[in-house]
Amino acid sequence: MARILVVDDAPDNLLLFRDLLESGGHEVEIETDPRRAADRLAAGERFELFLLDVVMPEMNGYELCAFIRERVGLEETPVLFITGEASSADQRLHAFELGANDYLAKPMDRRELLARVNVMLKLRDALRESQRSNDELQSLVAERTKALREAIESLQREHRIRHAMLQKLPAGIVAVTVDGSIVEANEVAEQLFGPLDQGRHLAQTRLEPFSSDELWRHESLVLRPVHCADGLDRRIEAERSAFSQDQIEWLLHFVDVTERERLISAESDRNVARLRDEVEQLKNELHGGYRMSEVVGASPAISEVHAKVNQLRKVQATVLIRGESGTGKELVARAIHYDGVCCEGPFVPVHCGAIPPDLAESEFFGHMRGAFTGADRDAPGLFVEAEGGTLFLDEIGETPLDVQSKLLRVLQSGEIRPVGSSTSRRVKTRLIAAANKDLWRMAEAGSFREDLLFRLDVISLRIPPLRERPEDISVLALHMLEKHARRVRRSSELTSVSRQAMRILESYHWPGNVRELENVFVRAAALAPGPTIQVEDLPDRLLRLAGERPTVGLPLELSVREQGALAAAGQVSTDMREQRRMAERASIVDALHRSQGNKKAAAELLCIGKSSLYRKLKELGIPMSTGLR
């Protein structure tokens, strides 16, 4: 039984051929599209015979035949053309030139088709057997020829080995007996090592470092220092080759690699220096992205943050950073690290709420192999990973109470004990913690250890939300436009923000803080036509909320600087706060309705964390069922 592929654009013909060939005991695959058949062959599918129609759309039988013959492994597979058109002698000749084995015209006798298919399969089998026999004969001839050639070469070597090879090779060559006595040495070897008289043992010459037979049992290539005939110590590379002819057992090949090693060492030193420079440059570029210069703003609140971070440059005290989600707590933590005394060590950030409570102790302090199910190897833990640098614990208020007690022990003693270990080890790791919740209220409620809070709140930084520093919005907007336009290589295309768009940005209450503002410019950098960011380039939610927001007597034409001046004069400060509160409430209610009450989806729409959304719902008195249908 053979596997046969039939290609014909007429489905009726294909069914006829399949029934006929299957009745002859063959496995038949059919295709109406020659290109699909070609794809199957290109994918590696194999058949033992092809029946091809000549006239087909897109790709005729001749082209498919040529494709088959070009594939590796298909050169000898039989191809039988079947055509319903009258074919000329030239067409048949063309088919045979392309590699066809037979040519039938429709209609044909069924018995003739089966007979021709069987004949071609038998011829193929006979050809394979012939090829196999031919390959065996060629292999036998090759083996005999090789053996004869090796015998001739062996005889030739016997007569010329002593002088022709030894004297003409550029390397130092020394022929020795099985016990290490010298039989012959060429001129290069004697120039390197001095007289190498016949009969002397290697150990009695300058080649003594290579004389031990034990050395060669473990090494095929040996490098040793040798005091050479010119009085200089050189690095000599030696290789031993078996020879076993006459008295000679081994040929020793010697090369002076002193200069080569010097050049390699010099090049290695240059590469190391270049890589160090590159690493230093990359480190400076990396650190530069986390400097306090990236915390943009000129408001008094941000200026105070800058001043405190500047005071922390030369100290390694624990720092607690407080602020809502999206205010940039991690950016400030990185700036404290990279601007401070720990900048050469690692900065390891971890979101405490993302660690499963059952694994928290292992994640923080590491574990020993076998400490629990699945602990198939030792793990160092986050404190060891950050040793010499800074461990940043984001949202530390979500840490389980039992782990809090162990964090307190680390802060008190500077020691950790991995899970499953009986011993402690000291770590020098600076701790920076961040929280978007009021930890003191949590401590009063018993959900956070007060003694740990005393240890954490050594130096406290509060990052104000964006709604409390509206005067920074215009500066932040231009900074983020420049930053993200540069990232997408559109710095020359996006250069400014229109006054109308800036007014909308300044009037929005930004529940997602700086992160939400940055997302606006990530979007604008990708989609805005430029060169100026217009109102229509802003997200719809900003336009809608800005349009619904009550003005409370303030004209829309007032810039943020003018609003700040009025507030400073005591004219609108209360109204502005109430105005922002109303807008913030409207934004959250709108997001809940759009997400059909799904808190996670609403938080994503607002660009804030889910825990921050729940806190806002409570602060603003918004029912938990808002948006549910």
C-alpha positions, 0 to 999 in steps of 0.5 A, spaced: 500 500 500 502 506 498 500 513 500 498 517 494 496 525 493 492 527 487 491 534 485 485 536 480 481 542 480 475 538 478 472 535 485 468 529 481 475 527 478 478 527 485 473 523 488 473 518 482 481 517 482 480 516 490 475 511 489 479 507 484 486 508 487 483 506 494 480 499 491 487 498 489 489 498 496 492 505 496 492 511 501 489 517 497 489 524 499 486 529 494 487 537 493 483 541 489 488 547 490 495 546 487 498 551 492 495 548 498 498 541 495 505 545 495 504 548 502 503 541 505 509 538 501 513 545 504 511 543 511 514 536 510 508 532 508 511 526 504 507 521 499 510 515 495 506 517 488 503 524 485 497 524 480 497 531 477 492 534 473 496 539 467 491 545 467 489 548 473 488 555 475 493 559 479 498 554 478 498 548 473 501 541 473 508 543 470 509 548 475 507 543 481 511 538 478 517 542 478 516 544 485 516 537 487 522 535 484 526 541 487 524 539 494 529 535 498 527 527 498 522 528 493 527 527 487 525 520 485 518 520 487 514 518 481 509 523 478 504 521 473 500 527 469 493 526 467 490 531 462 483 532 459 486 536 453 489 533 447 496 534 448 502 535 443 508 531 443 512 537 445 507 538 451 509 531 453 516 532 452 516 538 457 513 534 462 518 529 462 523 534 462 520 537 468 521 530 471 514 526 470 514 519 470 508 518 465 503 521 462 495 519 461 490 523 457 482 523 460 478 519 459 482 513 461 481 505 462 481 504 470 485 498 469 490 501 465 491 507 471 491 502 476 496 498 472 501 504 471 501 506 478 503 499 480 508 499 475 511 506 477 511 504 484 515 497 483 520 501 478 520 506 484 522 500 489 527 497 484 530 504 483 531 504 491 534 497 491 538 499 486 540 505 489 541 502 496 546 496 492 550 502 489 551 506 495 553 499 499 558 498 493 560 505 493 561 505 501 565 498 500 570 501 494 571 508 498 573 503 504 578 499 500 580 506 497 581 509 504 585 503 506 590 503 500 591 510 501 593 510 508 597 504 507 601 508 501 601 514 506 604 510 511 610 507 507 611 514 505 611 517 512 616 511 514 621 514 509 621 522 510 619 523 517 625 524 520 628 530 516 622 532 511 617 533 516 621 535 523 626 540 519 621 544 515 615 545 520 615 552 523 614 549 530 619 546 535 618 538 534 622 533 538 621 525 537 622 521 543 621 514 545 616 511 550 621 512 556 622 520 554 629 519 551 630 524 545 630 521 538 631 527 534 629 534 534 629 540 529 632 546 528 627 550 531 626 546 537 634 547 538 634 554 537 629 555 543 631 550 548 639 549 546 642 542 544 637 536 544 642 530 543 639 524 541 639 519 547 638 524 552 632 524 557 627 530 556 628 531 564 636 532 563 634 538 558 630 545 558 624 541 556 624 538 563 617 541 565 614 537 559 618 530 561 612 527 566 608 522 563 603 523 568 602 530 566 600 527 559 595 522 562 591 528 564 592 533 559 592 534 551 595 541 551 600 543 556 602 551 557 608 552 562 614 557 563 621 555 560 627 558 561 630 558 554 636 558 550 637 566 549 636 566 557 629 569 557 623 566 561 618 564 555 611 561 555 611 555 551 605 551 549 606 543 548 602 538 544 603 531 544 601 526 538 602 519 538 607 516 532 609 509 534 614 508 528 621 505 529 624 507 536 619 513 536 613 513 540 611 520 541 612 527 537 612 533 541 610 540 538 612 546 542 610 553 540 612 560 543 606 563 545 609 569 550 607 574 545 601 572 543 599 571 551 602 579 551 597 581 546 591 577 548 592 580 555 593 587 553 587 586 548 583 583 554 585 589 559 583 594 553 576 591 553 575 590 561 577 598 561 572 599 555 566 595 558 567 598 565 567 605 562 560 603 558 558 600 565 559 606 568 556 610 563 550 606 563 549 606 570 550 614 570 544 614 565 540 609 569 541 613 575 540 620 572 532 617 570 531 617 578 534 623 580 530 628 584 530 632 578 525 628 575 520 630 581 517 636 577 514 642 581 515 649 584 509 649 589 511 650 596 509 642 598 514 639 592 519 644 594 519 641 601 520 634 599 526 636 595 529 640 601 528 633 605 530 629 600 537 633 599 538 633 607 537 625 606 543 624 601 549 623 607 544 619 611 542 612 611 536 612 616 529 609 615 524 613 611 517 613 611 513 616 604 506 617 605 501 619 599 496 617 595 496 612 589 500 615 583 503 621 587 510 618 585 512 615 592 517 610 588 520 615 584 522 619 590 524 613 594 529 611 588 531 618 588 533 618 595 537 611 593 540 613 587 542 620 590 544 617 597 550 613 600 547 607 598 547 608 590 552 603 589 548 598 591 541 595 588 534 598 589 529 592 590 522 595 590 516 590 592 509 591 593 507 588 600 500 587 598 502 583 592 505 578 596 501 572 599 500 572 606 503 565 607 509 566 603 511 573 606 516 571 611 519 567 605 519 572 600 522 577 605 527 573 609 528 567 605 528 560 606 532 554 606 532 548 602 526 543 605 523 548 609 516 547 606 513 543 601 516 546 594 522 549 597 527 545 593 533 550 593 535 555 598 532 562 597 536 569 599 530 573 600 529 580 599 533 583 605 539 579 602 537 581 595 537 588 597 544 588 601 548 594 601 542 598 597 535 599 599 529 595 600 523 599 598 516 596 601 510 599 597 504 599 601 507 597 607 500 597 611 498 591 607 503 587 610 500 581 615 501 582 622 506 576 624 510 579 618 510 586 621 513 583 628 519 580 624 520 586 620 521 590 627 526 585 629 530 586 623 530 594 624 532 593 631 537 588 630 539 588 623 539 581 623 534 576 619 533 568 620 531 565 613 525 560 614 527 553 616 534 556 619 537 555 626 541 561 625 541 568 624 545 573 619 546 580 619 544 584 613 546 592 611 540 594 608 536 600 608 529 600 608 524 605 605 517 604 606 511 607 603 503 607 604 497 610 601 493 609 608 494 613 615 498 608 618 497 611 625 489 610 624 491 603 622 495 602 629 489 605 633 485 600 630 490 594 631 491 593 624 498 595 624 503 594 629 505 601 633 512 599 635 513 598 628 511 604 626 515 608 631 521 604 627 519 606 620 516 613 622 524 616 623 523 620 617 517 622 614 515 625 607 508 626 605 507 627 597 502 631 596 496 629 591 496 633 585 489 637 587 493 640 592 498 643 588 495 645 581 500 650 580 505 645 578 500 642 573 503 646 567 510 645 569 508 637 569 504 637 563 510 640 559 515 636 562 511 629 560 510 632 553 517 633 552 519 626 556 514 622 552 515 625 545 522 624 546 521 616 547 516 615 541 521 620 537 517 625 536 520 631 539 520 635 533 513 634 532 510 635 539 512 642 542 507 645 546 500 645 549 494 650 547 492 654 552 485 651 552 487 644 553 492 647 559 486 650 562 482 643 562 488 640 565 488 645 570 481 645 572 481 637 572 481 634 579 486 628 578 484 622 582 489 618 579 494 624 581 501 624 577 500 617 574 493 619 571 496 626 568 502 622 565 497 617 562 494 623 558 501 625 555 503 617 553 496 617 549 497 624 546 505 623 544 502 616 540 496 620 537 496 627 537 498 630 530 502 636 533 505 640 534 501 643 539 496 639 544 489 641 543 483 640 547 481 634 542 487 630 543 485 630 551 481 624 553 473 624 553 473 624 561 477 630 562 473 634 557 466 631 560 468 633 567 471 639 566 465 641 562 460 639 568 464 642 573 461 648 577 465 654 577 463 657 583 464 664 581 470 663 578 471 665 570 474 660 566 479 664 563 483 665 569 489 661 569 492 657 574 496 662 577 491 667 577 486 662 581 492 661 586 493 669 587 485 669 589 486 663 593 492 666 597 488 673 598 483 668 601 477 670 596 476 663 593 479 658 598 473 654 601 470 654 594 475 651 590 476 646 595 468 644 595 469 645 587 474 640 587 471 635 592 464 635 587 468 634 581 472 628 584 465 625 586 462 626 579 468 623 576 468 617 581 460 616 580 461 616 572 466 611 572 462 606 577 456 607 572 461 606 566 464 599 569 457 597 572 459 597 579 465 593 578 470 596 583 476 594 579 474 596 572 472 603 575 479 604 579 483 602 572 478 608 569 480 613 574 488 610 574 488 609 581 489 603 586 483 599 588 484 600 595 484 608 594 477 607 590 474 604 596 477 610 601 475 615 596 468 612 596 468 612 604 470 619 604 465 622 599 459 618 602 458 614 595 454 608 596 458 601 595 452 599 590 453 605 585 453 603 578 450 596 579 444 594 575 
